[in-house]
């Protein structure tokens, strides 16, 4: 399964990784590599938890164009 993740540095310098397709699925690391590895583990745990509770594994994500 391929999922999009976002990476953003927070105010403390940590890299925060989030999977928008799975609400609440967030992790972090001191480097991008560590954050990506940690979010992989978090995604697996979130999918297992959602499956165990009869929830959809992911939610729909759409890309929209916005004029700015």
N, C-alpha and C positions, 0 to 999 in steps of 0.2 A: 504494500500500500504506500503510495506517495502522498504526502501532505505538505502544504506550505507552512512554514514557520516564519515568525518575525524575530529579528534580533535588534535590541536597543540597549544602549548603555544607560544605566541609571545614575543618579546623583552620587552614589558611592563608588562608581567605577565598575560595578558588576555588569555583565552582559545578561540581559533578561531575554529569555526565549519564550515565545508563546505560539500555540497552535490555534489559529482562529476557527478552525473546523471543529474543535472540541472545546466547548465552553469551560473555562476554568483550568485548562491545561497549560500550566506555566512552570518554568524552571529557570535556572540561572547558572552562571559559571564565571570564573575569573577571566577566561579567554573565550573567543567565539567557538573554538573546537570543543572546549569543555561544556559550554552552554548547549551546543548541538547534541553532544552525546547525552547530556542530562535530559534534554527535551525528548530524545528518542525513548529513554526509559520512562519518562512521565507519560508519553503518548501510549505506550504499551499498557501501563497501569490504568490510565483513564479508559482506554478501550475495554479492558477486562472488566472494570467496574461498571461501565455503561452496559455491557453485554449481560453481566450478572443481574442487573436491575431492569432488564428488558427495555432499555432505552436505545434509540438509534445511535449507532457508533459515532456518527459525525452529523453536523448540521450543514446546510447548503451555504456556500460562499459564492458571491458574485462580484465581478469586477464591473464598475460603472464609470462612465466618463463624466466629469464635472468641469464645467467652464470656470476658470478663475482668472 
